[in-house]
C-alpha cells in the first residue's frame, strides 16, 4: 500500500514505513524495451529495436543518395518486395521477414537506403530510387551528351562539305 505526499512517496511494507524520492522509484521498462539494444527505430508510431547488438556496427551513419520507395508502392510477396508500377523483378529479393533490419543507411550497401516497409513493419535495406535532384542532374547530363553529339555531327557534316568543296576545286583545276 502506498500514498503520495507532495513529491515524495510513502511506501508501507509490513510494519515499516519508507520514504522514497522520485529519483529512487523504480520506473517500469516500456514494453518495447530490449536489453542490449543499440538503436531504436519507430514504425507507424511504435518503437522497436532495430539493432539488437548482433549487427555489425557501420563505420558511419551518413545518408546515402536517392530516396526510399513510397510505402504504398510495396507489393509484399514471399519471394520479395516488388514496387508497383515500376518493377517486374523483386526490389528486395527473398522473404521480407528474413531480411536483416537496419538502423541507418550505414548498415546498407552504398546504392541502398534504410527504408520503412509495410511488408515487415520495420526498416530494411533496399535499393534507392533516384532523388528528384539526381533525376534532374541525369536529365541535364543526357541533354549535354545529346548537345555534344549534335555538335560533333554538325562538325563532321561541315568537315565533309569542306572536303567536298576542296575536291571540286581540285577537279576544276585539272580541267
C-alpha positions as CSV (number, residue, x, y, z in Angstrom):
1,X,0.0,0.0,0.0
2,X,1.4,3.4,-0.9
3,X,0.2,7.0,-0.7
4,X,1.6,10.2,-2.2
5,X,2.7,13.2,-0.1
6,X,4.0,16.2,-2.2
7,X,6.7,14.9,-4.4
8,X,7.9,12.1,-2.2
9,X,6.0,8.8,-1.9
10,X,5.5,6.8,1.2
11,X,5.7,3.1,0.8
12,X,4.3,0.9,3.6
13,X,5.8,-2.6,3.7
14,X,4.7,-4.8,6.6
15,X,5.1,-2.7,9.7
16,X,7.9,-0.4,8.4
17,X,7.3,2.9,6.5
18,X,9.9,4.1,4.0
19,X,10.1,7.5,2.2
20,X,11.3,7.5,-1.4
21,X,12.0,10.3,-3.8
22,X,11.0,10.2,-7.5
23,X,14.6,9.5,-8.5
24,X,14.7,6.4,-6.3
25,X,11.5,5.0,-7.6
26,X,11.7,2.0,-9.9
27,X,10.4,3.0,-13.3
28,X,8.9,0.1,-15.3
29,X,10.6,-0.6,-18.6
30,X,8.5,0.2,-21.6
31,X,7.0,-2.9,-23.4
32,X,9.2,-2.3,-26.4
33,X,12.5,-2.2,-24.3
34,X,15.1,-4.8,-25.4
35,X,18.1,-5.4,-23.2
36,X,21.3,-4.8,-25.2
37,X,19.6,-2.8,-27.9
38,X,21.9,-0.3,-29.5
39,X,19.4,1.6,-31.7
40,X,15.6,2.0,-31.6
41,X,13.6,2.9,-34.7
42,X,9.9,3.9,-35.0
43,X,7.5,2.4,-37.5
44,X,3.9,3.6,-37.5
45,X,4.5,5.4,-34.2
46,X,5.6,2.2,-32.5
47,X,9.2,2.0,-31.3
48,X,11.2,-1.2,-31.8
49,X,14.8,-2.4,-31.5
50,X,16.4,-2.1,-35.0
51,X,19.9,-3.1,-33.8
52,X,20.0,-5.6,-31.0
53,X,23.8,-5.7,-31.0
54,X,24.1,-8.7,-33.4
55,X,24.5,-6.5,-36.5
56,X,28.0,-5.2,-37.5
57,X,28.4,-1.6,-36.4
58,X,28.7,0.6,-39.5
59,X,31.7,2.9,-40.0
60,X,29.3,5.8,-40.2
61,X,25.6,6.6,-40.4
62,X,25.6,9.0,-43.3
63,X,22.6,9.3,-45.5
64,X,23.0,7.6,-48.9
65,X,22.0,9.1,-52.2
66,X,18.4,8.5,-53.5
67,X,15.1,8.2,-51.9
68,X,13.1,5.3,-50.2
69,X,10.4,3.9,-52.4
70,X,6.9,5.1,-51.3
71,X,5.4,2.6,-48.8
72,X,2.1,2.4,-50.8
73,X,4.1,1.1,-53.8
74,X,5.3,-2.0,-51.9
75,X,3.8,-5.3,-53.0
76,X,4.6,-7.9,-50.4
77,X,5.2,-11.5,-51.6
78,X,7.1,-14.4,-50.1
79,X,9.7,-14.1,-53.0
80,X,10.5,-10.5,-52.2
81,X,9.1,-7.0,-52.2
82,X,8.0,-5.6,-55.5
83,X,7.3,-2.0,-56.4
84,X,4.2,-1.0,-58.3
85,X,4.2,0.0,-61.1
86,X,8.0,0.1,-61.6
87,X,9.3,-3.5,-61.2
88,X,8.6,-6.9,-62.6
89,X,11.6,-8.2,-60.6
90,X,11.7,-8.1,-56.8
91,X,13.1,-4.8,-55.5
92,X,14.1,-6.7,-52.4
93,X,14.9,-10.3,-53.1
94,X,14.0,-13.1,-50.7
95,X,11.4,-13.4,-48.0
96,X,10.9,-10.0,-46.5
97,X,10.7,-11.3,-42.9
98,X,14.1,-12.9,-43.3
99,X,15.8,-9.6,-44.4
100,X,18.1,-8.0,-41.8
101,X,16.8,-4.8,-40.2
102,X,18.8,-1.6,-40.2
103,X,19.0,1.5,-38.0
104,X,20.5,3.8,-40.6
105,X,21.8,3.9,-44.2
106,X,25.3,3.0,-42.8
107,X,24.0,-0.6,-42.4
108,X,23.2,-0.8,-46.1
109,X,25.2,-1.0,-49.4
110,X,26.1,2.3,-51.0
111,X,23.2,2.1,-53.5
112,X,20.7,1.3,-50.8
113,X,18.7,3.2,-48.2
114,X,17.4,2.0,-44.8
115,X,13.7,2.3,-45.6
116,X,10.5,1.5,-43.7
117,X,8.4,-1.3,-45.3
118,X,4.8,-2.2,-44.6
119,X,5.7,-5.8,-45.6
120,X,7.6,-6.3,-42.3
121,X,6.5,-3.2,-40.3
122,X,10.2,-2.2,-39.8
123,X,13.2,-0.7,-41.6
124,X,15.3,-2.8,-44.0
125,X,17.9,-2.1,-46.7
126,X,16.5,-1.7,-50.2
127,X,17.7,-0.2,-53.4
128,X,17.2,3.6,-53.5
129,X,15.1,5.3,-56.1
130,X,16.9,8.3,-57.7
131,X,16.0,11.5,-55.9
132,X,14.4,14.4,-57.9
133,X,17.7,16.3,-57.9
134,X,19.6,13.2,-59.2
135,X,16.9,12.7,-61.9
136,X,17.3,16.4,-62.9
137,X,21.1,16.0,-62.9
138,X,20.8,12.9,-65.1
139,X,18.5,14.7,-67.5
140,X,20.9,17.6,-67.7
141,X,23.8,15.2,-68.3
142,X,21.8,13.4,-71.1
143,X,20.9,16.8,-72.7
144,X,24.6,17.8,-72.5
145,X,25.6,14.5,-74.1
146,X,22.9,15.0,-76.9
147,X,24.1,18.6,-77.4
148,X,27.7,17.4,-77.7
149,X,26.7,14.6,-80.1
150,X,24.8,17.1,-82.3
151,X,27.8,19.5,-82.3
152,X,30.1,16.6,-83.3
153,X,27.7,15.6,-86.0
154,X,27.4,19.2,-87.3
155,X,31.2,19.5,-87.3
156,X,31.5,16.2,-89.3
157,X,29.0,17.5,-91.8
158,X,30.8,20.8,-92.1
159,X,34.2,18.9,-92.5
160,X,32.6,16.7,-95.1
161,X,31.2,19.7,-97.0
162,X,34.6,21.4,-96.9
163,X,36.3,18.3,-98.2
164,X,33.8,18.1,-101.0
165,X,34.4,21.7,-101.9
166,X,38.2,21.1,-102.0
167,X,37.7,18.0,-104.2
168,X,35.5,20.1,-106.6
169,X,38.2,22.8,-106.7
170,X,40.9,20.3,-107.4
171,X,38.8,18.7,-110.2
172,X,38.1,22.2,-111.7
173,X,41.8,22.9,-111.7
174,X,42.6,19.7,-113.5
175,X,40.1,20.5,-116.3
